[in-house]
């Protein structure tokens, strides 16, 4: 279990500076989605 936690922690640390691939996968970069208005108010991340 410790190895799994360490590997997951390492993976998540890779996203700490932002990941447009992760946001796109989750649907958060969809310009027609429910977060479209919020996306207009934040700096570009792609």
C-alpha distance matrix in Angstrom:
0.0 3.8 5.5 5.2 6.3 8.7 10.0 10.6 12.2 14.3 15.4 16.5 18.3 20.3 21.9 23.0 26.4 26.9 26.5 29.4 27.5 24.8 27.7 29.7 26.9 26.5 30.3 31.0 33.5 35.7 39.2 40.2 37.1 36.7 35.8 38.8 40.7 37.9 37.5 41.2 40.7 37.9 38.4 37.8 34.2 34.9
3.8 0.0 3.8 5.4 5.1 6.1 8.6 9.9 10.4 12.3 14.3 15.3 16.4 18.6 20.6 21.3 24.7 25.6 25.6 28.8 27.2 24.7 27.6 29.8 27.4 27.1 30.9 31.2 33.5 36.0 39.3 40.7 37.7 37.3 36.0 38.9 40.6 37.6 37.1 40.6 39.9 37.0 37.2 36.7 33.2 34.0
5.5 3.8 0.0 3.8 5.5 5.1 6.1 8.5 9.8 10.5 12.3 14.2 15.3 16.9 19.2 20.4 23.5 24.4 24.0 27.1 25.2 23.1 26.3 28.2 25.7 26.0 29.8 30.2 32.2 34.8 38.1 39.7 36.9 36.8 35.5 38.2 40.1 37.2 36.3 39.8 39.4 36.3 36.3 35.4 31.7 32.2
5.2 5.4 3.8 0.0 3.8 5.4 5.2 6.1 8.5 9.9 10.6 12.3 14.2 15.6 17.4 18.9 22.2 22.5 21.8 24.7 22.7 20.3 23.4 25.3 22.6 22.7 26.5 27.1 29.3 31.6 35.1 36.4 33.6 33.5 32.3 35.1 37.2 34.4 33.6 37.2 36.9 34.0 34.2 33.3 29.7 30.1
6.3 5.1 5.5 3.8 0.0 3.8 5.5 5.1 6.0 8.5 9.8 10.5 12.1 14.4 15.8 16.7 20.2 20.8 20.8 23.9 22.4 19.7 22.5 24.8 22.5 22.1 25.9 26.1 28.4 31.0 34.2 35.6 32.7 32.2 30.9 33.8 35.5 32.5 32.0 35.6 34.9 32.0 32.4 31.8 28.3 29.2
8.7 6.1 5.1 5.4 3.8 0.0 3.8 5.5 5.0 6.2 8.6 9.9 10.5 12.6 14.9 15.6 18.8 20.0 20.0 23.4 22.1 19.8 22.8 25.2 23.2 23.2 26.9 26.8 28.7 31.6 34.8 36.5 33.8 33.6 31.9 34.5 36.2 33.1 32.3 35.7 35.0 31.8 31.7 31.1 27.5 28.3
10.0 8.6 6.1 5.2 5.5 3.8 0.0 3.8 5.4 5.1 6.2 8.7 9.9 11.0 13.3 14.9 17.8 18.5 17.9 21.0 19.3 17.3 20.6 22.6 20.4 20.9 24.6 24.9 26.5 29.3 32.5 34.3 31.8 31.9 30.3 32.8 34.8 31.9 30.7 34.2 33.9 30.7 30.5 29.4 25.7 26.1
10.6 9.9 8.5 6.1 5.1 5.5 3.8 0.0 3.8 5.4 5.0 6.2 8.6 10.0 11.3 13.0 16.2 16.4 15.9 18.9 17.4 14.8 17.8 20.0 17.8 17.8 21.6 21.8 23.8 26.4 29.7 31.3 28.6 28.5 27.0 29.6 31.6 28.7 27.8 31.3 31.0 28.0 28.1 27.3 23.7 24.3
12.2 10.4 9.8 8.5 6.0 5.0 5.4 3.8 0.0 3.8 5.4 5.2 6.1 8.8 10.3 10.9 14.3 15.2 15.6 19.0 18.1 15.6 18.3 21.0 19.4 19.1 22.7 22.3 24.2 27.2 30.2 32.1 29.3 29.0 27.1 29.7 31.3 28.1 27.3 30.7 29.9 26.8 26.9 26.4 22.9 24.0
14.3 12.3 10.5 9.9 8.5 6.2 5.1 5.4 3.8 0.0 3.8 5.5 5.1 6.5 9.3 10.4 13.1 14.3 14.4 17.9 16.9 15.1 18.1 20.6 19.2 19.6 23.1 22.7 24.0 27.2 30.1 32.3 29.9 30.0 27.9 30.1 31.9 28.7 27.5 30.7 30.1 26.7 26.3 25.4 21.8 22.5
15.4 14.3 12.3 10.6 9.8 8.6 6.2 5.0 5.4 3.8 0.0 3.8 5.5 5.3 7.3 9.6 12.2 12.4 11.7 14.9 13.5 11.7 14.9 17.0 15.5 16.1 19.6 19.5 20.8 23.8 26.9 28.9 26.6 26.9 25.0 27.2 29.2 26.3 24.9 28.2 28.0 24.8 24.4 23.2 19.5 19.9
16.5 15.3 14.2 12.3 10.5 9.9 8.7 6.2 5.2 5.5 3.8 0.0 3.8 5.2 5.4 6.9 10.2 10.4 10.5 13.9 13.3 10.7 13.3 16.1 14.9 14.7 18.1 17.5 19.1 22.3 25.2 27.2 24.7 24.6 22.5 24.9 26.6 23.5 22.4 25.8 25.2 22.1 22.1 21.4 17.9 18.9
18.3 16.4 15.3 14.2 12.1 10.5 9.9 8.6 6.1 5.1 5.5 3.8 0.0 3.8 5.3 5.3 8.3 9.9 10.9 14.6 14.6 12.8 15.1 18.0 17.4 17.5 20.5 19.4 20.7 24.1 26.6 29.0 26.8 26.6 24.1 26.3 27.7 24.4 23.1 26.2 25.4 21.9 21.5 21.0 17.5 18.8
20.3 18.6 16.9 15.6 14.4 12.6 11.0 10.0 8.8 6.5 5.3 5.2 3.8 0.0 3.8 5.7 7.3 8.3 8.4 12.0 11.8 10.7 13.4 15.8 15.5 16.2 19.1 18.2 18.9 22.3 24.8 27.4 25.5 25.9 23.4 25.1 26.8 23.8 22.0 25.0 24.6 21.1 20.2 19.1 15.4 16.1
21.9 20.6 19.2 17.4 15.8 14.9 13.3 11.3 10.3 9.3 7.3 5.4 5.3 3.8 0.0 3.8 5.5 5.2 5.7 9.4 9.7 8.1 10.1 13.0 13.0 13.3 15.9 14.7 15.5 19.0 21.5 24.1 22.0 22.3 19.7 21.5 23.1 20.0 18.4 21.5 21.1 17.7 17.2 16.3 12.7 13.8
23.0 21.3 20.4 18.9 16.7 15.6 14.9 13.0 10.9 10.4 9.6 6.9 5.3 5.7 3.8 0.0 3.8 5.5 8.0 11.5 12.8 11.2 12.3 15.6 16.1 15.8 18.2 16.2 17.2 20.8 22.9 25.5 23.4 23.2 20.3 22.2 23.2 19.8 18.5 21.4 20.3 16.8 16.4 16.3 13.0 15.0
26.4 24.7 23.5 22.2 20.2 18.8 17.8 16.2 14.3 13.1 12.2 10.2 8.3 7.3 5.5 3.8 0.0 3.8 6.9 10.1 12.2 11.5 12.2 15.2 16.4 16.6 18.3 16.1 16.3 20.0 21.6 24.7 23.1 23.2 20.0 21.2 22.2 18.9 17.1 19.6 18.6 14.9 13.7 13.4 10.2 12.2
26.9 25.6 24.4 22.5 20.8 20.0 18.5 16.4 15.2 14.3 12.4 10.4 9.9 8.3 5.2 5.5 3.8 0.0 3.8 6.6 9.0 8.3 8.5 11.5 13.0 13.1 14.6 12.5 12.5 16.3 18.0 21.0 19.5 19.8 16.7 17.9 19.2 16.1 14.1 16.9 16.4 12.8 12.0 11.2 7.7 9.6
26.5 25.6 24.0 21.8 20.8 20.0 17.9 15.9 15.6 14.4 11.7 10.5 10.9 8.4 5.7 8.0 6.9 3.8 0.0 3.8 5.3 5.3 6.4 8.6 9.9 10.9 12.5 11.1 10.9 14.4 16.7 19.5 18.1 19.1 16.4 17.4 19.4 16.8 14.4 17.4 17.7 14.4 13.6 11.8 8.0 8.4
29.4 28.8 27.1 24.7 23.9 23.4 21.0 18.9 19.0 17.9 14.9 13.9 14.6 12.0 9.4 11.5 10.1 6.6 3.8 0.0 3.8 5.4 5.0 5.9 8.4 9.8 10.3 9.1 7.8 11.2 13.4 16.4 15.4 16.9 14.4 14.8 17.2 15.1 12.2 15.1 16.1 13.2 12.4 9.9 6.6 5.9
27.5 27.2 25.2 22.7 22.4 22.1 19.3 17.4 18.1 16.9 13.5 13.3 14.6 11.8 9.7 12.8 12.2 9.0 5.3 3.8 0.0 3.8 5.5 5.2 6.1 8.7 9.9 10.0 9.3 12.0 14.8 17.3 16.2 18.0 16.1 16.8 19.6 17.9 15.1 18.2 19.5 16.8 16.2 13.5 10.3 8.9
24.8 24.7 23.1 20.3 19.7 19.8 17.3 14.8 15.6 15.1 11.7 10.7 12.8 10.7 8.1 11.2 11.5 8.3 5.3 5.4 3.8 0.0 3.8 5.4 5.0 6.2 8.6 8.7 9.4 12.2 15.4 17.5 15.6 16.7 14.9 16.4 19.1 17.0 14.9 18.4 19.3 16.7 16.8 14.8 11.6 11.3
27.7 27.6 26.3 23.4 22.5 22.8 20.6 17.8 18.3 18.1 14.9 13.3 15.1 13.4 10.1 12.3 12.2 8.5 6.4 5.0 5.5 3.8 0.0 3.8 5.4 5.1 6.2 5.1 6.0 9.1 12.0 14.2 12.2 13.2 11.2 12.6 15.3 13.3 11.3 14.8 15.9 13.6 14.2 12.4 9.8 10.1
29.7 29.8 28.2 25.3 24.8 25.2 22.6 20.0 21.0 20.6 17.0 16.1 18.0 15.8 13.0 15.6 15.2 11.5 8.6 5.9 5.2 5.4 3.8 0.0 3.8 5.4 5.0 5.7 5.1 7.1 10.5 12.5 11.2 13.2 11.8 12.5 15.7 14.6 12.1 15.4 17.2 15.4 15.7 13.3 11.0 10.1
26.9 27.4 25.7 22.6 22.5 23.2 20.4 17.8 19.4 19.2 15.5 14.9 17.4 15.5 13.0 16.1 16.4 13.0 9.9 8.4 6.1 5.0 5.4 3.8 0.0 3.8 5.4 7.6 8.4 9.7 13.4 14.7 12.9 14.6 13.9 15.2 18.5 17.3 15.3 18.8 20.4 18.6 19.1 16.9 14.3 13.4
26.5 27.1 26.0 22.7 22.1 23.2 20.9 17.8 19.1 19.6 16.1 14.7 17.5 16.2 13.3 15.8 16.6 13.1 10.9 9.8 8.7 6.2 5.1 5.4 3.8 0.0 3.8 5.6 8.0 9.3 12.9 13.8 11.1 12.0 11.4 13.5 16.6 15.1 13.9 17.6 18.9 17.4 18.6 17.0 14.8 14.8
30.3 30.9 29.8 26.5 25.9 26.9 24.6 21.6 22.7 23.1 19.6 18.1 20.5 19.1 15.9 18.2 18.3 14.6 12.5 10.3 9.9 8.6 6.2 5.0 5.4 3.8 0.0 3.8 5.6 5.7 9.4 10.0 7.6 9.2 9.0 10.5 13.9 13.2 11.8 15.2 17.1 16.1 17.6 15.8 14.3 14.1
31.0 31.2 30.2 27.1 26.1 26.8 24.9 21.8 22.3 22.7 19.5 17.5 19.4 18.2 14.7 16.2 16.1 12.5 11.1 9.1 10.0 8.7 5.1 5.7 7.6 5.6 3.8 0.0 3.8 5.6 8.4 9.8 7.4 8.1 6.4 8.2 11.1 9.8 8.5 12.1 13.6 12.5 14.2 13.0 11.7 12.3
33.5 33.5 32.2 29.3 28.4 28.7 26.5 23.8 24.2 24.0 20.8 19.1 20.7 18.9 15.5 17.2 16.3 12.5 10.9 7.8 9.3 9.4 6.0 5.1 8.4 8.0 5.6 3.8 0.0 3.8 6.1 8.7 7.7 9.7 7.7 7.6 10.8 10.0 7.4 10.5 12.7 11.5 12.5 10.5 9.6 9.5
35.7 36.0 34.8 31.6 31.0 31.6 29.3 26.4 27.2 27.2 23.8 22.3 24.1 22.3 19.0 20.8 20.0 16.3 14.4 11.2 12.0 12.2 9.1 7.1 9.7 9.3 5.7 5.6 3.8 0.0 3.8 5.4 5.0 8.1 7.5 6.8 10.5 11.0 8.9 11.3 14.2 14.0 15.2 13.3 13.0 12.5
39.2 39.3 38.1 35.1 34.2 34.8 32.5 29.7 30.2 30.1 26.9 25.2 26.6 24.8 21.5 22.9 21.6 18.0 16.7 13.4 14.8 15.4 12.0 10.5 13.4 12.9 9.4 8.4 6.1 3.8 0.0 3.8 5.6 8.4 7.6 5.0 8.4 9.8 7.7 8.9 12.3 12.9 14.2 12.5 13.3 13.0
40.2 40.7 39.7 36.4 35.6 36.5 34.3 31.3 32.1 32.3 28.9 27.2 29.0 27.4 24.1 25.5 24.7 21.0 19.5 16.4 17.3 17.5 14.2 12.5 14.7 13.8 10.0 9.8 8.7 5.4 3.8 0.0 3.8 6.9 7.9 5.8 9.0 11.2 10.2 11.3 14.6 15.7 17.5 16.2 16.9 16.6
37.1 37.7 36.9 33.6 32.7 33.8 31.8 28.6 29.3 29.9 26.6 24.7 26.8 25.5 22.0 23.4 23.1 19.5 18.1 15.4 16.2 15.6 12.2 11.2 12.9 11.1 7.6 7.4 7.7 5.0 5.6 3.8 0.0 3.8 5.4 5.4 8.8 10.1 9.8 11.9 14.5 15.3 17.5 16.5 16.7 16.9
36.7 37.3 36.8 33.5 32.2 33.6 31.9 28.5 29.0 30.0 26.9 24.6 26.6 25.9 22.3 23.2 23.2 19.8 19.1 16.9 18.0 16.7 13.2 13.2 14.6 12.0 9.2 8.1 9.7 8.1 8.4 6.9 3.8 0.0 3.8 5.7 7.7 8.6 9.7 12.0 13.7 14.8 17.7 17.4 17.7 18.6
35.8 36.0 35.5 32.3 30.9 31.9 30.3 27.0 27.1 27.9 25.0 22.5 24.1 23.4 19.7 20.3 20.0 16.7 16.4 14.4 16.1 14.9 11.2 11.8 13.9 11.4 9.0 6.4 7.7 7.5 7.6 7.9 5.4 3.8 0.0 3.8 5.6 5.3 6.2 8.9 10.4 11.1 14.0 14.0 14.3 15.7
38.8 38.9 38.2 35.1 33.8 34.5 32.8 29.6 29.7 30.1 27.2 24.9 26.3 25.1 21.5 22.2 21.2 17.9 17.4 14.8 16.8 16.4 12.6 12.5 15.2 13.5 10.5 8.2 7.6 6.8 5.0 5.8 5.4 5.7 3.8 0.0 3.8 5.5 5.1 6.6 9.3 10.6 13.1 12.7 13.9 14.8
40.7 40.6 40.1 37.2 35.5 36.2 34.8 31.6 31.3 31.9 29.2 26.6 27.7 26.8 23.1 23.2 22.2 19.2 19.4 17.2 19.6 19.1 15.3 15.7 18.5 16.6 13.9 11.1 10.8 10.5 8.4 9.0 8.8 7.7 5.6 3.8 0.0 3.8 5.4 5.3 7.0 9.5 12.6 13.3 15.0 16.6
37.9 37.6 37.2 34.4 32.5 33.1 31.9 28.7 28.1 28.7 26.3 23.5 24.4 23.8 20.0 19.8 18.9 16.1 16.8 15.1 17.9 17.0 13.3 14.6 17.3 15.1 13.2 9.8 10.0 11.0 9.8 11.2 10.1 8.6 5.3 5.5 3.8 0.0 3.8 5.4 5.4 6.9 10.4 11.5 12.8 15.1
37.5 37.1 36.3 33.6 32.0 32.3 30.7 27.8 27.3 27.5 24.9 22.4 23.1 22.0 18.4 18.5 17.1 14.1 14.4 12.2 15.1 14.9 11.3 12.1 15.3 13.9 11.8 8.5 7.4 8.9 7.7 10.2 9.8 9.7 6.2 5.1 5.4 3.8 0.0 3.8 5.4 5.6 8.1 8.3 9.6 11.5
41.2 40.6 39.8 37.2 35.6 35.7 34.2 31.3 30.7 30.7 28.2 25.8 26.2 25.0 21.5 21.4 19.6 16.9 17.4 15.1 18.2 18.4 14.8 15.4 18.8 17.6 15.2 12.1 10.5 11.3 8.9 11.3 11.9 12.0 8.9 6.6 5.3 5.4 3.8 0.0 3.8 5.8 7.9 8.7 11.3 13.0
40.7 39.9 39.4 36.9 34.9 35.0 33.9 31.0 29.9 30.1 28.0 25.2 25.4 24.6 21.1 20.3 18.6 16.4 17.7 16.1 19.5 19.3 15.9 17.2 20.4 18.9 17.1 13.6 12.7 14.2 12.3 14.6 14.5 13.7 10.4 9.3 7.0 5.4 5.4 3.8 0.0 3.8 6.8 9.2 11.6 14.3
37.9 37.0 36.3 34.0 32.0 31.8 30.7 28.0 26.8 26.7 24.8 22.1 21.9 21.1 17.7 16.8 14.9 12.8 14.4 13.2 16.8 16.7 13.6 15.4 18.6 17.4 16.1 12.5 11.5 14.0 12.9 15.7 15.3 14.8 11.1 10.6 9.5 6.9 5.6 5.8 3.8 0.0 3.8 6.4 8.4 11.5
38.4 37.2 36.3 34.2 32.4 31.7 30.5 28.1 26.9 26.3 24.4 22.1 21.5 20.2 17.2 16.4 13.7 12.0 13.6 12.4 16.2 16.8 14.2 15.7 19.1 18.6 17.6 14.2 12.5 15.2 14.2 17.5 17.5 17.7 14.0 13.1 12.6 10.4 8.1 7.9 6.8 3.8 0.0 3.8 6.3 9.3
37.8 36.7 35.4 33.3 31.8 31.1 29.4 27.3 26.4 25.4 23.2 21.4 21.0 19.1 16.3 16.3 13.4 11.2 11.8 9.9 13.5 14.8 12.4 13.3 16.9 17.0 15.8 13.0 10.5 13.3 12.5 16.2 16.5 17.4 14.0 12.7 13.3 11.5 8.3 8.7 9.2 6.4 3.8 0.0 3.8 5.8
34.2 33.2 31.7 29.7 28.3 27.5 25.7 23.7 22.9 21.8 19.5 17.9 17.5 15.4 12.7 13.0 10.2 7.7 8.0 6.6 10.3 11.6 9.8 11.0 14.3 14.8 14.3 11.7 9.6 13.0 13.3 16.9 16.7 17.7 14.3 13.9 15.0 12.8 9.6 11.3 11.6 8.4 6.3 3.8 0.0 3.8
34.9 34.0 32.2 30.1 29.2 28.3 26.1 24.3 24.0 22.5 19.9 18.9 18.8 16.1 13.8 15.0 12.2 9.6 8.4 5.9 8.9 11.3 10.1 10.1 13.4 14.8 14.1 12.3 9.5 12.5 13.0 16.6 16.9 18.6 15.7 14.8 16.6 15.1 11.5 13.0 14.3 11.5 9.3 5.8 3.8 0.0
